[in-house]
Each structure stands twice: as C-alpha cells, then as structure tokens.
Amino acid sequence: MRTHTCGDLDSGHVDQQVRLCGWVKNIRVLSETLVFVHLRDAYGSMQLLAEQSRMPRFAEHKRVLERLNPDTLIDVCGTIVRRPESMTNDAEKTGQIELLLDRIHVLNHAEPLPFNPYIRSKLPNEEVRLAHRYLDLRRPELQHNIRLRSKTTSAIRRFMDDNGFVDIETPMLFKSTPEGAREFLVPTRVDPGMCYALPQSPQQFKQMLMAAGFDRYYQIARCFRDEDLRADRQPEFTQIDLEMSFVTKEDIQSVVEGLIQRIWKAAKQVDIQVPFPRMSFAEATCKYGSDKPDTRFGLMIAQLPDLAPDEHTVAEVLVLPGGAELFATRELVPFNDLIGNSQKNNESKLTTIHKINSNGITGLGKSTLLSRWLAASGNALDQQQRQAKVSSLLSSIPAKAGDLLFVSERSVYVTPANTTLGRVRSLAAKALQEKGALTIPSDMYSFLWVEDFPLFTRESDDAHGKLSATHHPFTAPVESDLPLLRTDPAKVRGQHYDIVLNGVELGGGSIRVHDPNVQSYIFKDILELSPRVQDSFSHLVAALGHGCPPHGGIALGLDRLVAILTGSASLRDVIAFPKSANGRDLFMHAPAEATKEQLAEYGICVAAPECGSIRLPDSAHQEK
C-alpha cells in the first residue's frame, strides 16, 4: 500500500513521488489556500503540505482535512520537496523536507479519543490507560520499550544458537508442586476434582531434559505465580531459562556474562566488561545489608562484635557522613517508619538513630544497644571514662561529629534477604541524591555475582527451628560441605548464584543435585517432607537414578531486564498487555465470572464468599 515509511525519508528523496500511510497528529489551517498536516507512523513523522496552487482538487481535499480528528488514519500521495530555510527543524530527521500532497484518502476515521497519548503531562491515571491499552501503546516511550524488548529477545536467540543451545518448549499444563509460590490451578472436565497447575518455572522439566541428554537447553519461557503483586511483579511473566550438563557454576556464569554482553551491545551499544565481581552472601548481607547489593556507592555497614550482648545476636552500624547536619529531625521520619516496618518483619530486633555532636552521641539515655553496652561496664565508669569509651568506639567505626549513626541488632538465626540497615542504606542513598550529596551516574552498570548462600534457612528465630530450602530443594551443596549434611545442615552452603545489577536481582540459578540418594536425603531427613510430598517428586528422583549427568542452570527475568534497559519504573511499561496492580486485565476484563454451565461441566460448585470454601461433587473425592 505504501512506498515508504516516515522514518525512511530524508533530503535524498527530494523530487521523488512517495505514498505514505499513517495517523494524523495535528492539522494547521493557515489560510484558505494553505493547510499543514503532521503525519506519524511507527517509524517517524512527516509534515504534509496542501497548497491550492500546487494540489489538484484542493477545495475538495481541504474539506476532508478540516473534518479529520487526531489519530485518523490516512493514505496520501505526493512529492517530497525541501522546506523553506526558515521552516526547517533540525530536531527531526524529516525536518528539512515535507510532502507536497497530490491526493488524500481516509482509511479509518477516528472518533474522539478517551485521552491523548502524546501529551505526557495530560495522561490519565494508569487504570484508564490500561483500559484503553491499544491507545496507551501508541505513546512513543512504550513503542520504544516494546521494540527494544523485541530486539533484546532476538539478540538472546542469536547468542544461544551461536553457543549450541537447543530451544525446547516445555508444557504449560503441569501439576501443583509444594516447592514454590502459590500456583494458578486449571481444572479438567475429564477428571472432576483434578487440576493442572500453570508452571512457576520449567525447573523440573529442564532437569529432565538433562537426564534425556540435551546438554544445552534454553527457552524464553512464560511462567505464572498467584502471589501478592508489587511494582516489580506480574502474575504471568517471562524468563530466559537455560540449563547445561557437565558444567561448574563458573561455566554457567561465563555463558551468562557473554549473554549480557551481547544484550547490552544490541540494545544500548554499550560494551560490558567481564568477568563480573563475585561476592559471598555473608559479605553482601554484612556489608550492604542485602543479598542483592547496589555497589555503585559506598555507605558500608560495619560489624560491632563488642556490642553484641550474646552469641545469638549480630550488632552492626551504618554511618551517614555529615548526616546529622544534612537531615533535620523531621526528615528522619521516613527512616523511623522504615525501621519500624522492618522490625515487624523480623529483619532486626532493634534499630536506633543517633546523632554525633561535640558532646558525644545522642540517645544514650534510652534503652538502646549503645546504652546497654555502656551499662554492661557497670556503674564504676565516671563521665570522663564513659566519654572515652564512646570516643574509642567512634574511632573504630570510624565516625565523627556531624555524622548520623544507625545502630542495629539482629538474630544470627534469621537469614535475611534484606536487613534493616540494608533498607536504611537504600533509602539514605536516595535521600542523599535528592540533596545533591551523592551522585550515581545513570549509565553506570554495576554487575555482581552473589554466591555461597546457605543451602537451608531456619523458619523461625531459633537455633533449633525447622529448616527449609533457601531457594529450592534441588540445589546442590558445596562439595566440601557435603559431610555437614548429616552433622550440621544449617552450616551447609549451596551452589547457588544470583546475578545482580545496581541492586536489582536479574536472575538466579544453581548447580543441581544429580545424586538420587542425596536428593532423597534432603527431602526426607532435612526438609522433613511428608510421604505424600516426597511422592510428588518421585519422577525426579527416578530420573536422577537413571544416568542423569551433573548439571546446573539459571533463569533471568526478561521483563525486569528490559525495564532496566529502558529505564522504566514499572514492569507494566515493558509488557504489551500487562495486568493491573491488583492482577486484572482492565482491557479484556479478565478474570471473568464463569457461568453455571461452565462450572458444572468442570464439576465445580463455588460456595458463597462468606463460607470461605469450595465444594466439589462427590465424584471429585473418589480415588482414581
């Protein structure tokens, strides 16, 4: 239909006849003899010129133009001409030229739009935009995001193909398994009361592919989790999934680093330096208070072993240089709120804020870790000795007058993804940037591997609390820690590794257990899974015992990765048709109520909401 797109044209096309199709952005009727139209398509924009002296049937075409609403689709023909020098626009590729119209044909007249997607300052709230997603997707930034996502997936597929990986699809209809988050269930009418589950990941399938001899697998996989939503979560999401046989974690990390290099080069024309730094989980949580630390800035957390009241407690401090002078008391309210919420989540027992001035540390009269530490020395200390002890502590941190201290105590038995001081560190960095006291370049990419996670985590703040898998129960122990499985499993490190960028976890993976005896021991004796749950993994254990090679893999979140590449604050800005914050599709009106006939066909009887239960027909409870 068209000979060119708006993005194809430049001064080299002057005097050429072209045919364009696109949306009307705006119309300017300058006089009875002169009309300008701004035309756009997916690739650029072009100024159209309708001039009485040079356009056949001008009066007829002028009447058509004057009736056009914004975003009406038109098909135009004409000749490319140079703009007068006084009317050029160097900011646009087509700013030196315009299309002198010969004819115009309306392809589809647009009714008045619910909102104008091109005026950023007048955009409605996200719910309105999601309800008219096809309009929202016309925004230039969303067009850019979705196209860059396509470019990213193309680069991924080329890289994987170049490195001998086989693209294999795994089933979308799986079964419910106990090792992860809540799942979406899919009832089947063939067996009333029986349900499939949508996969949280292809984890077990890709391990079966290793047992089958496909030693380099990948897919760009759709995954589903029925869990509480946040800005960085969607109920359905996409991950770059890969698995390899006869490898070490270093082999897998090397492949992923090469993939990241290829993606950044294709999407942003940026060269990423490899290998990425490595950091243990213990170092990450002790120094940065997070298992996904942002290493673009300092503000390190320091340990204070002398302040710990017992061997069950970790004492630590975060110093904000000059913070006592930078932040007024009212500006510390967000910090206090964050600390309170973090303590409720057992990320610390007690965290307090102290200012350092010429007289020493404030807040020592309260029941804080610092005041208890001083009190433990007894009442024999006079004021001078007390001040000397405080000064010695400040020198060891180090901290000085004008600084702000966050002092915290937390349990050694809690394995935190974030500590209270880790959260304070992130909030402090943001606050310091707003005050101009900290600069983090927007084009800085600080990649990092976090390793040596504990294989198991205590489910309670108790030295004898039940153990659960830190990541999933298929992760292999560090080989040198294997003897500890039977003697002290809480000290066993897992061969797990997370890839982190600027404080965001891009993905995680591990070397898997390939010995069926070790896997069965973990299920039965360490995790203490019930016989029914163990039986649900019997196919996996059987496959491991039939010549399954050593293997490992990783999954990277594609949505999150593209959000970082595009600088998007929300995953919804890099997904064509995302769900809203409460998990609904406001455009397609999903989920939708099932009819009585549909429910009956699947053998489902839904109770009233206040009953809080679902009744199944008697046939659903019969043994199959």
C-alpha positions as CSV (number, residue, x, y, z in Angstrom):
1,M,0.0,0.0,0.0
2,R,2.8,2.5,0.9
3,T,6.1,3.0,-0.9
4,H,7.9,4.3,2.3
5,T,7.6,4.9,6.0
6,C,8.1,8.3,7.5
7,G,11.3,7.0,9.0
8,D,12.7,6.1,5.6
9,L,12.7,9.6,4.1
10,D,15.3,12.4,4.2
11,S,16.7,15.1,1.9
12,G,17.9,12.4,-0.5
13,H,14.3,11.8,-1.6
14,V,13.6,15.3,-2.8
15,D,11.6,15.4,-6.0
16,Q,10.5,11.7,-5.6
17,Q,6.9,10.6,-5.7
18,V,6.0,8.7,-2.5
19,R,2.9,7.2,-0.9
20,L,2.6,7.2,2.9
21,C,0.1,5.8,5.4
22,G,-0.2,6.9,9.0
23,W,-2.1,8.7,11.8
24,V,-2.9,12.4,11.7
25,K,-1.2,14.0,14.7
26,N,-2.5,17.6,14.1
27,I,-3.8,19.9,11.4
28,R,-3.0,23.6,10.9
29,V,-5.2,25.5,8.5
30,L,-3.1,28.6,7.9
31,S,-5.4,30.2,5.3
32,E,-8.0,29.4,2.7
33,T,-5.1,28.3,0.4
34,L,-2.7,26.6,2.7
35,V,-3.0,23.6,5.1
36,F,-0.3,21.7,7.1
37,V,-0.8,18.2,8.4
38,H,1.6,16.4,10.8
39,L,1.5,12.7,9.9
40,R,3.1,10.0,12.0
41,D,3.7,6.3,11.7
42,A,5.6,3.7,13.7
43,Y,8.9,4.9,12.3
44,G,8.8,8.7,12.4
45,S,6.8,11.7,11.3
46,M,6.4,13.8,8.2
47,Q,4.9,17.3,7.5
48,L,2.3,17.3,4.8
49,L,1.6,20.4,2.7
50,A,-1.7,21.0,0.9
51,E,-1.3,24.2,-1.2
52,Q,-4.1,25.4,-3.5
53,S,-1.7,26.4,-6.4
54,R,0.0,23.0,-6.5
55,M,-2.7,20.4,-5.4
56,P,-5.4,19.1,-7.8
57,R,-8.9,19.3,-6.4
58,F,-7.6,21.4,-3.5
59,A,-11.0,22.6,-2.2
60,E,-12.3,19.0,-2.0
61,H,-9.2,17.8,-0.2
62,K,-9.3,20.8,2.2
63,R,-12.8,19.9,3.3
64,V,-11.7,16.4,4.0
65,L,-8.7,17.6,6.0
66,E,-10.7,20.0,8.1
67,R,-13.0,17.2,9.3
68,L,-10.2,14.9,10.5
69,N,-9.9,14.1,14.2
70,P,-6.5,13.4,15.7
71,D,-5.3,9.8,15.1
72,T,-7.5,9.4,12.0
73,L,-5.7,7.0,9.5
74,I,-5.0,8.5,6.1
75,D,-3.3,7.3,2.9
76,V,-1.5,10.2,1.0
77,C,0.5,10.6,-2.2
78,G,2.7,13.4,-3.3
79,T,6.2,14.7,-4.0
80,I,9.0,15.3,-1.5
81,V,10.1,18.9,-1.5
82,R,12.5,21.0,0.5
83,R,11.1,23.2,3.3
84,P,11.9,26.9,3.1
85,E,15.0,27.5,5.1
86,S,13.1,29.5,7.7
87,M,10.8,26.5,8.4
88,T,13.4,23.7,8.8
89,N,13.6,21.7,12.1
90,D,16.9,20.1,12.8
91,A,15.5,18.1,15.7
92,E,13.7,15.8,13.3
93,K,15.1,13.5,10.7
94,T,12.5,14.8,8.2
95,G,12.9,18.4,9.4
96,Q,14.4,19.6,6.1
97,I,11.6,18.2,3.9
98,E,7.9,18.0,3.5
99,L,5.4,16.1,1.3
100,L,3.6,18.2,-1.2
101,L,0.2,16.5,-1.5
102,D,-1.4,15.3,-4.7
103,R,-4.2,13.4,-3.0
104,I,-5.5,12.2,0.3
105,H,-7.7,9.2,1.2
106,V,-9.2,8.5,4.6
107,L,-8.6,4.9,5.7
108,N,-10.3,5.0,9.0
109,H,-11.9,8.0,10.7
110,A,-11.1,8.2,14.4
111,E,-13.8,9.1,16.9
112,P,-12.7,11.5,19.7
113,L,-10.1,9.7,21.8
114,P,-10.6,9.0,25.5
115,F,-7.2,10.6,26.1
116,N,-4.3,12.0,24.0
117,P,-1.4,9.5,24.3
118,Y,1.1,12.1,23.0
119,I,0.9,14.7,25.7
120,R,2.7,13.3,28.7
121,S,1.6,16.0,31.1
122,K,-2.1,15.3,30.4
123,L,-2.1,11.5,30.6
124,P,-4.8,10.0,32.8
125,N,-4.1,7.5,35.6
126,E,-2.8,4.1,34.9
127,E,-6.1,2.3,35.3
128,V,-7.7,4.4,32.5
129,R,-4.7,3.9,30.3
130,L,-4.7,0.1,30.8
131,A,-8.5,0.0,30.0
132,H,-7.5,1.5,26.6
133,R,-4.2,-0.2,26.2
134,Y,-4.2,0.0,22.4
135,L,-4.1,3.8,22.8
136,D,-1.6,3.8,25.6
137,L,0.7,1.7,23.4
138,R,0.8,4.5,20.8
139,R,2.9,6.5,23.3
140,P,6.4,6.9,21.9
141,E,8.1,5.6,25.1
142,L,6.0,2.4,25.1
143,Q,6.6,1.9,21.4
144,H,10.3,2.2,22.1
145,N,10.1,-0.2,25.1
146,I,8.3,-2.9,23.2
147,R,10.5,-2.6,20.1
148,L,13.6,-2.8,22.3
149,R,12.2,-5.8,24.0
150,S,11.9,-7.5,20.6
151,K,15.5,-6.5,19.8
152,T,16.6,-8.0,23.1
153,T,14.9,-11.3,22.5
154,S,16.4,-11.5,19.0
155,A,19.9,-10.9,20.5
156,I,19.2,-13.7,23.1
157,R,18.2,-16.2,20.5
158,R,21.1,-15.5,18.2
159,F,23.6,-15.8,21.2
160,M,22.1,-19.1,22.4
161,D,22.1,-20.5,18.9
162,D,25.7,-19.4,18.4
163,N,26.6,-21.3,21.6
164,G,25.0,-24.6,20.7
165,F,21.8,-24.3,22.9
166,V,18.6,-26.1,21.8
167,D,15.4,-24.2,22.1
168,I,12.9,-26.6,23.7
169,E,9.3,-25.8,24.7
170,T,8.1,-27.3,28.0
171,P,4.4,-27.9,29.0
172,M,2.2,-25.1,30.2
173,L,-0.1,-27.6,31.9
174,F,1.8,-29.0,34.8
175,K,0.8,-30.2,38.3
176,S,0.8,-28.4,41.6
177,T,4.1,-28.8,43.5
178,P,5.0,-27.7,47.0
179,E,8.4,-26.2,46.5
180,G,7.5,-22.6,45.4
181,A,4.9,-19.9,45.5
182,R,1.1,-20.3,45.1
183,E,0.0,-21.5,41.7
184,F,-2.8,-21.0,39.3
185,L,-4.9,-24.1,39.0
186,V,-6.6,-25.3,35.8
187,P,-9.5,-27.7,36.4
188,T,-10.1,-30.5,33.9
189,R,-13.5,-31.8,32.9
190,V,-12.1,-35.3,32.2
191,D,-11.4,-36.0,35.9
192,P,-13.7,-33.9,38.1
193,G,-11.8,-32.5,41.1
194,M,-8.5,-32.9,39.4
195,C,-6.5,-29.8,38.3
196,Y,-3.5,-28.9,36.3
197,A,-1.3,-26.1,37.5
198,L,0.4,-23.4,35.4
199,P,4.2,-23.7,35.9
200,Q,6.0,-21.3,38.2
201,S,9.1,-22.2,36.1
202,P,10.2,-25.0,33.9
203,Q,12.6,-26.2,36.7
204,Q,11.8,-29.9,36.8
205,F,11.3,-30.2,33.0
206,K,14.7,-28.7,32.2
207,Q,16.3,-31.1,34.7
208,M,14.5,-34.0,32.9
209,L,16.0,-32.7,29.6
210,M,19.5,-33.0,31.1
211,A,18.7,-36.6,32.0
212,A,17.5,-37.1,28.5
213,G,20.8,-36.0,27.0
214,F,20.0,-32.4,25.8
215,D,23.1,-30.9,27.4
216,R,22.4,-27.3,26.4
217,Y,18.8,-26.3,26.7
218,Y,17.1,-22.9,26.7
219,Q,13.8,-21.2,26.1
220,I,12.2,-17.9,26.6
221,A,9.6,-19.2,29.0
222,R,6.2,-18.0,30.2
223,C,5.8,-18.5,34.0
224,F,2.9,-18.0,36.4
225,R,2.7,-17.2,40.1
226,D,-0.5,-16.5,42.0
227,E,1.0,-14.2,44.7
228,D,0.6,-10.7,46.0
229,L,1.6,-8.2,43.4
230,R,4.1,-5.4,43.6
231,A,5.5,-2.8,41.2
232,D,8.1,-5.4,40.1
233,R,5.8,-8.4,39.8
234,Q,3.2,-9.7,37.4
235,P,1.1,-12.9,37.8
236,E,2.4,-14.0,34.4
237,F,6.0,-13.2,33.5
238,T,8.8,-14.2,31.1
239,Q,12.2,-15.6,31.9
240,I,15.3,-16.5,30.0
241,D,15.7,-20.1,31.1
242,L,18.8,-22.3,30.5
243,E,20.3,-25.5,31.7
244,M,23.6,-27.2,31.0
245,S,25.2,-30.6,31.7
246,F,28.8,-31.4,32.7
247,V,29.5,-27.9,34.0
248,T,30.6,-26.0,37.0
249,K,29.0,-22.8,38.2
250,E,31.9,-20.9,36.7
251,D,31.0,-22.3,33.3
252,I,27.4,-21.2,33.6
253,Q,28.4,-17.7,34.9
254,S,30.7,-17.3,31.9
255,V,27.9,-18.1,29.4
256,V,25.6,-15.6,31.2
257,E,28.2,-12.9,31.2
258,G,28.6,-13.4,27.4
259,L,24.8,-13.2,27.0
260,I,24.7,-10.0,29.0
261,Q,27.5,-8.5,26.8
262,R,25.5,-9.4,23.7
263,I,22.2,-7.9,25.0
264,W,23.8,-4.6,26.1
265,K,25.6,-4.3,22.8
266,A,22.5,-4.9,20.8
267,A,20.1,-2.8,22.9
268,K,22.3,0.1,24.1
269,Q,25.5,-0.1,22.1
270,V,27.4,-0.4,25.4
271,D,30.4,-2.7,26.0
272,I,30.1,-4.5,29.3
273,Q,33.3,-5.6,30.9
274,V,33.6,-9.2,32.2
275,P,34.1,-11.2,34.3
276,F,31.7,-9.8,36.9
277,P,32.9,-9.5,40.5
278,R,32.0,-12.2,42.9
279,M,30.7,-11.7,46.5
280,S,29.6,-14.2,49.1
281,F,26.1,-14.0,50.6
282,A,27.7,-13.4,54.1
283,E,29.7,-10.4,52.8
284,A,26.7,-9.0,50.9
285,T,24.4,-9.1,53.9
286,C,27.1,-7.9,56.4
287,K,28.5,-5.0,54.3
288,Y,25.4,-4.0,52.3
289,G,22.5,-5.5,54.3
290,S,21.1,-7.1,51.2
291,D,21.6,-10.3,49.1
292,K,21.3,-8.0,46.0
293,P,23.6,-5.1,46.9
294,D,23.9,-1.9,44.9
295,T,27.6,-1.5,44.7
296,R,27.5,1.8,42.8
297,F,28.0,3.7,46.1
298,G,29.7,3.2,49.4
299,L,27.8,3.6,52.8
300,M,29.1,0.3,54.0
301,I,27.7,-1.4,57.1
302,A,30.2,-2.2,59.9
303,Q,30.0,-5.0,62.4
304,L,30.3,-4.2,66.1
305,P,31.0,-7.6,67.8
306,D,31.9,-5.9,71.1
307,L,28.4,-4.6,71.3
308,A,26.6,-7.9,70.7
309,P,25.0,-8.9,74.0
310,D,25.4,-12.7,73.2
311,E,26.4,-15.2,70.5
312,H,22.9,-15.2,69.2
313,T,23.0,-11.5,68.1
314,V,24.7,-9.6,65.3
315,A,25.4,-5.9,66.2
316,E,26.1,-3.5,63.4
317,V,26.2,0.1,62.4
318,L,25.7,2.3,59.3
319,V,27.3,5.7,59.3
320,L,26.0,8.6,57.1
321,P,28.9,11.1,56.9
322,G,27.6,14.6,57.7
323,G,24.1,13.2,58.1
324,A,23.4,14.9,61.4
325,E,23.9,18.2,59.7
326,L,22.2,17.3,56.4
327,F,19.0,15.9,57.8
328,A,16.6,17.8,60.1
329,T,14.8,15.8,62.7
330,R,11.5,15.9,60.6
331,E,13.5,14.5,57.6
332,L,14.3,11.3,59.7
333,V,10.6,10.4,59.9
334,P,10.8,8.2,56.7
335,F,13.8,6.4,58.3
336,N,11.9,5.7,61.5
337,D,8.9,4.4,59.6
338,L,11.1,2.1,57.5
339,I,12.8,0.8,60.7
340,G,9.5,0.1,62.4
341,N,8.2,-1.9,59.4
342,S,11.5,-3.8,59.1
343,Q,11.5,-4.7,62.7
344,K,7.9,-6.1,62.4
345,N,9.3,-8.4,59.6
346,N,12.0,-9.7,62.0
347,E,14.8,-8.1,59.9
348,S,16.2,-6.7,63.1
349,K,15.4,-6.8,66.8
350,L,16.1,-3.1,67.5
351,T,17.5,-0.3,65.3
352,T,18.0,3.2,66.6
353,I,19.2,6.5,65.2
354,H,21.9,8.6,66.9
355,K,23.5,12.0,66.0
356,I,27.1,12.7,66.8
357,N,27.8,16.2,68.1
358,S,30.6,17.9,70.0
359,N,29.3,16.4,73.3
360,G,29.2,12.8,72.0
361,I,26.3,10.6,70.9
362,T,22.7,11.5,71.4
363,G,20.1,9.0,72.5
364,L,22.2,7.1,75.1
365,G,19.7,7.7,77.8
366,K,17.2,5.3,76.1
367,S,17.2,1.5,76.1
368,T,19.3,1.2,73.0
369,L,22.1,-1.2,72.1
370,L,24.7,1.5,72.8
371,S,23.3,2.4,76.2
372,R,23.1,-1.3,77.2
373,W,26.7,-1.7,76.1
374,L,27.8,1.1,78.3
375,A,25.7,-0.1,81.2
376,A,27.3,-3.5,81.0
377,S,30.6,-1.9,82.1
378,G,28.9,-1.3,85.5
379,N,28.4,2.0,87.4
380,A,32.1,2.3,88.0
381,L,32.6,4.5,84.9
382,D,32.7,8.2,85.6
383,Q,31.6,10.7,82.9
384,Q,35.2,11.0,81.5
385,Q,35.7,7.2,81.3
386,R,32.2,6.9,79.7
387,Q,33.1,9.5,77.1
388,A,36.5,7.9,76.4
389,K,34.8,4.5,75.7
390,V,32.3,6.2,73.3
391,S,35.2,8.0,71.6
392,S,37.1,4.8,71.2
393,L,34.0,3.2,69.6
394,L,33.6,6.1,67.2
395,S,37.2,5.9,66.2
396,S,36.9,2.2,65.4
397,I,33.9,2.6,63.1
398,P,35.1,5.3,62.1
399,A,32.6,8.2,62.8
400,K,33.0,11.8,63.8
401,A,31.0,14.8,64.9
402,G,28.3,15.7,62.4
403,D,27.7,12.1,61.3
404,L,24.5,10.2,61.7
405,L,24.5,6.6,63.1
406,F,22.1,3.8,62.6
407,V,22.8,1.1,65.2
408,S,21.1,-2.3,64.9
409,E,20.9,-5.7,66.4
410,R,19.5,-8.8,64.7
411,S,19.4,-12.5,65.2
412,V,22.1,-14.8,63.8
413,Y,19.4,-17.4,63.0
414,V,17.4,-15.3,60.6
415,T,18.7,-15.4,57.0
416,P,17.6,-12.1,55.7
417,A,17.3,-11.1,52.0
418,N,17.4,-7.6,53.5
419,T,18.5,-6.4,56.9
420,T,17.1,-3.3,58.5
421,L,20.3,-1.4,57.9
422,G,20.3,-2.6,54.2
423,R,16.9,-1.0,53.7
424,V,18.2,2.2,55.6
425,R,21.2,2.2,53.2
426,S,19.0,2.2,50.1
427,L,16.7,5.0,51.5
428,A,19.7,7.0,52.6
429,A,21.2,6.8,49.1
430,K,18.0,8.1,47.6
431,A,17.8,10.9,50.2
432,L,21.4,11.9,49.7
433,Q,20.9,12.1,45.9
434,E,17.9,14.4,46.3
435,K,20.1,16.7,48.4
436,G,22.9,16.6,45.9
437,A,25.2,14.9,48.4
438,L,25.6,11.7,46.4
439,T,25.9,11.3,42.6
440,I,25.2,7.9,40.9
441,P,25.7,8.1,37.1
442,S,22.6,6.9,35.2
443,D,24.7,5.0,32.7
444,M,26.7,3.1,35.4
445,Y,26.1,-0.7,35.3
446,S,27.5,-2.5,38.3
447,F,27.1,-6.2,37.7
448,L,27.8,-8.7,40.5
449,W,27.5,-12.4,41.3
450,V,26.4,-13.2,44.8
451,E,27.4,-16.8,45.8
452,D,27.7,-19.2,48.8
453,F,24.1,-18.8,50.0
454,P,23.1,-21.0,52.9
455,L,21.5,-24.1,51.5
456,F,18.9,-24.2,54.2
457,T,17.2,-21.4,56.2
458,R,15.7,-21.6,59.7
459,E,11.9,-21.0,59.6
460,S,12.0,-19.3,63.0
461,D,14.3,-17.2,65.1
462,D,15.5,-20.3,66.9
463,A,18.8,-22.3,66.8
464,H,16.6,-25.5,66.6
465,G,14.0,-24.2,64.2
466,K,12.8,-26.3,61.3
467,L,14.9,-26.0,58.1
468,S,13.6,-25.0,54.7
469,A,15.3,-24.7,51.3
470,T,16.7,-21.2,50.9
471,H,16.0,-21.3,47.2
472,H,14.6,-24.6,46.1
473,P,15.2,-28.2,47.2
474,F,17.1,-29.2,44.1
475,T,20.2,-27.0,44.7
476,A,23.4,-29.0,45.3
477,P,25.5,-28.4,48.4
478,V,29.0,-27.0,48.0
479,E,31.1,-30.2,47.6
480,S,33.4,-29.5,50.6
481,D,30.2,-29.1,52.8
482,L,28.7,-32.5,51.9
483,P,29.8,-34.1,55.3
484,L,27.8,-31.3,57.1
485,L,24.6,-32.5,55.6
486,R,24.4,-35.2,58.2
487,T,26.0,-33.4,61.1
488,D,25.1,-29.7,60.9
489,P,23.0,-29.0,57.8
490,A,22.4,-25.4,58.8
491,K,26.0,-24.6,58.0
492,V,25.9,-26.2,54.5
493,R,26.4,-23.7,51.7
494,G,24.6,-24.2,48.4
495,Q,26.0,-23.9,44.9
496,H,23.5,-21.1,44.2
497,Y,24.4,-17.9,42.5
498,D,22.4,-14.7,41.8
499,I,23.3,-12.1,39.2
500,V,22.7,-8.6,40.5
501,L,22.7,-5.3,38.7
502,N,22.6,-1.9,40.5
503,G,20.8,-3.5,43.5
504,V,18.3,-5.4,41.3
505,E,18.3,-9.2,41.1
506,L,18.3,-10.1,37.4
507,G,18.1,-13.8,38.0
508,G,19.4,-16.8,39.9
509,G,20.5,-20.3,39.4
510,S,22.4,-23.2,40.8
511,I,24.2,-26.5,40.3
512,R,21.6,-29.1,40.9
513,V,21.6,-32.3,42.9
514,H,22.2,-35.2,40.5
515,D,22.7,-38.0,43.1
516,P,19.3,-39.6,43.8
517,N,20.4,-40.6,47.3
518,V,21.4,-37.1,48.3
519,Q,18.2,-35.7,46.8
520,S,16.1,-38.2,48.8
521,Y,18.0,-37.5,52.0
522,I,17.4,-33.8,51.6
523,F,13.6,-34.4,51.0
524,K,13.2,-36.8,53.9
525,D,15.7,-36.1,56.6
526,I,16.5,-32.4,56.3
527,L,13.3,-30.8,54.9
528,E,11.2,-33.5,56.6
529,L,8.7,-33.5,53.7
530,S,5.6,-35.7,54.2
531,P,5.5,-39.0,52.3
532,R,2.8,-37.5,50.0
533,V,5.0,-34.5,49.1
534,Q,8.0,-36.8,48.6
535,D,5.9,-38.9,46.3
536,S,5.2,-35.9,44.1
537,F,8.9,-35.7,43.3
538,S,9.3,-39.5,42.7
539,H,9.6,-38.9,38.9
540,L,12.6,-36.6,39.5
541,V,14.4,-38.9,41.9
542,A,13.8,-41.8,39.4
543,A,15.3,-39.8,36.6
544,L,18.4,-38.8,38.6
545,G,19.0,-42.5,39.3
546,H,18.9,-43.4,35.6
547,G,22.2,-41.9,34.5
548,C,21.5,-38.2,34.9
549,P,24.7,-36.1,34.4
550,P,25.9,-33.3,36.7
551,H,24.0,-30.2,35.6
552,G,23.1,-26.7,36.5
553,G,21.4,-23.6,35.1
554,I,19.9,-20.2,35.7
555,A,16.8,-18.2,34.9
556,L,16.9,-14.4,34.2
557,G,13.8,-12.2,34.4
558,L,13.3,-10.8,30.9
559,D,10.7,-8.3,32.0
560,R,12.9,-6.9,34.7
561,L,16.0,-6.9,32.4
562,V,14.1,-4.9,29.7
563,A,12.8,-2.5,32.4
564,I,16.4,-1.7,33.3
565,L,17.5,-1.3,29.7
566,T,14.7,1.2,29.1
567,G,14.9,2.9,32.4
568,S,11.2,2.0,33.2
569,A,10.0,2.3,36.7
570,S,7.3,-0.4,36.3
571,L,7.3,-3.8,34.6
572,R,3.9,-2.8,33.1
573,D,5.8,-0.4,30.8
574,V,7.7,-3.2,29.1
575,I,4.9,-5.7,28.7
576,A,2.4,-5.2,25.8
577,F,-0.7,-6.3,27.8
578,P,0.1,-6.3,31.5
579,K,-2.2,-6.9,34.4
580,S,-3.0,-4.1,36.7
581,A,-1.6,-3.7,40.2
582,N,-4.4,-6.0,41.5
583,G,-3.8,-8.6,38.9
584,R,-6.7,-7.7,36.5
585,D,-6.7,-7.2,32.8
586,L,-8.7,-4.0,32.5
587,F,-8.8,-4.0,28.7
588,M,-10.1,-7.6,28.2
589,H,-12.0,-7.6,31.6
590,A,-10.2,-10.7,32.9
591,P,-10.6,-12.7,35.1
592,A,-14.3,-13.0,34.2
593,E,-17.1,-14.8,36.0
594,A,-17.7,-18.4,34.9
595,T,-21.2,-19.4,34.0
596,K,-23.1,-22.0,36.0
597,E,-22.9,-24.2,32.9
598,Q,-19.1,-23.9,32.7
599,L,-18.7,-24.7,36.4
600,A,-21.0,-27.7,36.1
601,E,-19.0,-29.0,33.1
602,Y,-15.9,-29.0,35.2
603,G,-17.5,-30.4,38.3
604,I,-17.1,-27.3,40.4
605,C,-19.5,-25.8,42.8
606,V,-18.5,-22.5,44.3
607,A,-19.7,-21.6,47.8
608,A,-20.8,-18.2,48.8
609,P,-17.8,-15.9,49.6
610,E,-18.6,-15.7,53.3
611,C,-18.3,-19.5,53.5
612,G,-14.7,-19.4,52.6
613,S,-14.7,-22.8,50.9
614,I,-15.2,-24.6,47.6
615,R,-17.4,-27.6,47.4
616,L,-16.7,-30.4,44.9
617,P,-19.2,-33.0,43.8
618,D,-18.8,-36.5,45.4
619,S,-17.1,-37.8,42.3
620,A,-14.2,-35.4,42.9
621,H,-13.3,-37.3,46.2
622,Q,-13.3,-40.7,44.7
623,E,-9.9,-42.4,44.3
624,K,-8.7,-42.5,40.7
